[in-house]
Amino acid sequence: MPFPEKFLDLFKPETKAFLYLATVSSKGNPQVTPVWFDHDDEYILINTSEGRLKDRNMKKRPNIAMVVQDPNDPYRYLGIRGKVVSYTTEGADEHMNTLSLRYYGEPWVFKAGQQRIIFKIQPTRFDEHA
């Protein structure tokens, strides 16, 4: 499913838009987290640490919801429904460093014992709000 044309600017690295990720816990409670994100023109890529709540939730319940909000206009955003189709630790440290340079302007400071993981999410529905 292609990303909506009129919202492609939100996916450009220089925009530095945040993605608000909604997952569901084992008790059925929603959990929302603002995250840095990336994409590969087909999938949304989210990087987190293994063991975090969003990591556990996405592994057990892969259907998720997201919002990418325009940093210049809070009333313009793209709602996204999606499904986690895969995850990997391969290349996750390098990916996290790329995201840190993009959003923070500095290399990522890795914490001892922390394992990064990349989730690949297939969008299944878009809700455009402009």
PyMOL commands that set and color helices and strands:
alter all, ss='L'
color gray80, all
select helices_A, chain A and resi 5-11+13-15+53-60+92-103
alter helices_A, ss='H'
color red, helices_A
select strands_A, chain A and resi 19-24+30-35+38-39+44-49+63-70+73-88+116-129
alter strands_A, ss='S'
color yellow, strands_A
deselect
rebuild
show_as cartoon
